[in-house]
Amino acid sequence: MVNISSNLIVLLLLFTISILYAKHNYESSTTLFSPMGELLQVENAEIAGENGLPICVSESNDGKIVIVSKSNIDSKVLIDRRVTDKVNKIDKSIYVTFSGLLGDGLDIVRSLRKYCINYNVQYGCPPSVANVARVIGDYQHKATLTAGERPYGIHTIVFGYDHDNNTKSNPPKIFKVKASGEVTRWKVVAIGKNCKKIMEKLEYEYKENLSTENLTSIVLDKMLQLDKSSLNILNNAQTEKVVDDSNTHSKNNYDIYVVSDAEIKVYPNV
């Protein structure tokens, strides 16, 4: 009886260890599905992207793109914003912003700039916004397929204009790329903290005929409402008129960028 009991205990211990080991594999591997059909590391990367600073990119009725992002600058005097700014120019008329791990985002930015340079050399023209979005999706998706790597802990927004001499109208294009590599096109999209709630609020407020000034005011107001650290200044928050003059306007710890297709101006990281 003693031997049988001891054998049962050993078997139970081995069974428990095997379950714990298997669970650890599911949680640590990007290429191993859990019994529920989940890739846990990819889901964790999605969470990392949603925990970043909130950013909203939207399209106004006059063909401009409005970007509102919460500033992550602790000091406006001592720090070089070019290192921390998350709105990055990739090519002549294409920009990328991201929410999540800064290092992961900058790695994507460097890779995209190299891709655009090679594309221009090979084809003699810049890539389209959709092309760049698909490339980002490929980068992030491949990271979920390769053993020994981890997914990028970011959500990315690609926006800008295509320059086609055969097309008179040149509407703005906005794409969102998730950590899993999924690419979708939007008119208004938010990433980062409270992004789902921001989208829910904008669902009822956004209209295609909104001007740049009105759109900026609505987006900033909704983001301030959901920002607990800004509740004390919410009642006094007023959005100053944004003009297309290659400047970044800071208001209540938020940065506002306006990109037009006139000359595709870059709003410098000052």
RAGIUR-V978963 format. One record per pair of residues at least 4 apart in sequence whose ideal C-beta (glycine too) atoms are under 8 Angstrom apart, sorted by the first residue. I is the first residue (numbers start at 0). J is the second residue. Records with the same first field share a line. If there is no record, write none. Layout:
BEGIN
I: J + J
END
This chain:
BEGIN
0: 4
1: 5
2: 6
3: 7
4: 8
5: 9
6: 10
7: 11
8: 12
9: 13
10: 14
11: 15
12: 16
13: 17
14: 18
15: 19
16: 20
17: 21
18: 22
19: 23
20: 24
21: 25
22: 26
23: 27
24: 28 + 31
25: 31 + 32 + 33 + 37 + 39
26: 39 + 40
27: 40
28: 40 + 146
29: 38 + 40 + 41 + 142 + 143 + 144 + 145 + 146 + 148 + 149 + 150
30: 38 + 143 + 144 + 145 + 146
31: 38
32: 36 + 37 + 38
33: 37 + 38 + 39
37: 42
38: 42 + 143
39: 43
40: 44 + 143 + 149 + 150
41: 45 + 143 + 150 + 178 + 179
42: 46
43: 47 + 150 + 152
44: 48 + 149 + 150 + 151 + 152 + 153 + 178 + 179
45: 49 + 154 + 177 + 178 + 179
46: 50
47: 51 + 99 + 100 + 152 + 153 + 178
48: 97 + 98 + 99 + 152 + 153 + 154 + 177 + 178 + 190 + 191
49: 98 + 99 + 154 + 190 + 191 + 192 + 194
50: 99 + 191 + 192
51: 97 + 98 + 99 + 100 + 153 + 154 + 190 + 191 + 192
52: 68 + 69 + 71 + 85 + 98 + 191 + 192
53: 68 + 69 + 98 + 189 + 190 + 191 + 192 + 193 + 194 + 197 + 222 + 225 + 226
54: 66 + 67 + 68 + 69 + 85 + 96 + 97 + 98 + 156 + 189 + 190 + 191
55: 66 + 67 + 68 + 187 + 188 + 189 + 197 + 201 + 218 + 222
56: 64 + 65 + 66 + 96 + 156 + 158 + 173 + 185 + 187 + 188 + 189
57: 64 + 65 + 66 + 67 + 173 + 186 + 187 + 188 + 201 + 205 + 214 + 218
58: 62 + 63 + 64 + 65 + 170 + 171 + 173 + 186 + 187
59: 63 + 64 + 65 + 209 + 210 + 211 + 214
60: 207 + 208 + 209 + 210
61: 210 + 211
62: 169 + 170 + 171 + 259 + 260
63: 171 + 211 + 243 + 257 + 258 + 259 + 260
64: 158 + 159 + 171 + 173 + 257 + 258 + 259
65: 211 + 214 + 215 + 218 + 241 + 255 + 256 + 257
66: 86 + 96 + 158 + 254 + 255 + 256 + 257 + 258
67: 215 + 218 + 219 + 222 + 253 + 254 + 255 + 256
68: 85 + 86 + 96 + 253 + 254 + 256
69: 191 + 222 + 226 + 252 + 253 + 254
70: 249 + 252 + 253 + 254
71: 83 + 85
72: 78 + 80 + 83
73: 78
74: 78
75: 249
78: 82 + 83
79: 83
80: 84 + 268 + 269
81: 268
83: 101
84: 268
85: 96 + 97 + 98 + 101 + 104
86: 94 + 95 + 96 + 254 + 256 + 266 + 268
87: 94 + 95 + 96 + 108
88: 93 + 94 + 265
89: 93 + 94 + 95 + 108 + 111 + 112 + 115 + 131 + 157 + 159
90: 112 + 115 + 119 + 125 + 126 + 131 + 159
91: 125 + 162 + 263
92: 125 + 159 + 160 + 161 + 162 + 260 + 263
93: 115 + 125 + 126 + 128 + 131 + 157 + 158 + 159 + 160
94: 157 + 158 + 159 + 258
95: 107 + 108 + 111 + 131 + 135 + 155 + 156 + 157 + 158
96: 155 + 156 + 158
97: 103 + 104 + 107 + 153 + 154 + 155 + 156 + 190
98: 153 + 154 + 190 + 191 + 192 + 194
99: 103 + 104 + 151 + 152 + 153 + 154 + 178 + 191
100: 104 + 151 + 152 + 153
101: 105
102: 106
103: 107 + 151 + 152 + 153
104: 108 + 151 + 153 + 155
105: 109
106: 110 + 151
107: 111 + 135 + 138 + 139 + 151 + 153 + 155
108: 112
109: 113
110: 114 + 138
111: 115 + 131 + 134 + 135
112: 116
113: 117
114: 118 + 126 + 131 + 134
115: 119 + 125 + 126 + 131
116: 120
117: 121
118: 122 + 125 + 126 + 130
119: 123 + 124 + 125
124: 162
125: 162
126: 130 + 131 + 134
127: 131 + 161 + 172
128: 132 + 157 + 158 + 159 + 160 + 161 + 172 + 174
129: 133 + 161 + 172 + 174 + 184
130: 134
131: 135 + 157
132: 136 + 157 + 174 + 176 + 182 + 184
133: 137 + 182
134: 138
135: 139 + 155 + 157 + 176 + 182
136: 140 + 176 + 180 + 181 + 182
137: 141 + 180
138: 142 + 151 + 180
139: 143 + 150 + 151 + 153 + 155 + 176 + 177 + 178 + 179 + 180
140: 144 + 179 + 180
141: 145 + 180
142: 148 + 149 + 150 + 151
143: 150 + 179 + 180
150: 178 + 179
151: 178
152: 178
153: 178
154: 175 + 176 + 177 + 178 + 190 + 191 + 194
155: 175 + 176 + 190
156: 173 + 174 + 175 + 176 + 188 + 190
157: 173 + 174 + 176
158: 171 + 172 + 173 + 174 + 258
159: 171 + 172 + 258 + 263
160: 169 + 170 + 171 + 172 + 260 + 263
161: 166 + 169 + 172
162: 169
163: 169
169: 260
171: 258 + 260
172: 184
173: 184 + 185 + 186 + 187 + 188
174: 182 + 183 + 184 + 185
175: 182 + 183 + 184 + 185 + 188 + 190
176: 180 + 181 + 182
177: 181
186: 205 + 207
187: 198 + 201 + 205 + 218
188: 198
189: 193 + 194 + 197 + 198 + 201 + 222
190: 194
193: 197 + 222 + 225 + 226
194: 198
195: 199
196: 200 + 225
197: 201 + 221 + 222 + 225
198: 202
200: 204 + 221 + 224 + 225
201: 205 + 217 + 218 + 221
204: 217 + 221
205: 209 + 214 + 217
209: 213 + 214 + 217
210: 214
211: 215 + 241 + 257
212: 216 + 238 + 240 + 241
213: 217
214: 218
215: 219 + 238 + 241 + 255 + 257
216: 220 + 238
217: 221
218: 222
219: 223 + 236 + 238 + 250 + 251 + 253 + 255
220: 224 + 236 + 238
221: 225
222: 226 + 253
223: 229 + 232 + 233 + 236 + 251 + 253
224: 233
226: 230
228: 252
229: 233 + 236 + 251 + 252
232: 236 + 251
236: 250 + 251
238: 250 + 255
239: 248 + 250
241: 248 + 255 + 257
242: 257
243: 257 + 259 + 261 + 264
245: 264 + 265 + 266 + 267
246: 266
247: 254 + 255 + 256 + 266 + 267 + 268 + 269
248: 254 + 255
249: 253 + 254 + 255
250: 255
256: 266
257: 266
258: 263 + 264 + 266
259: 263 + 264
END
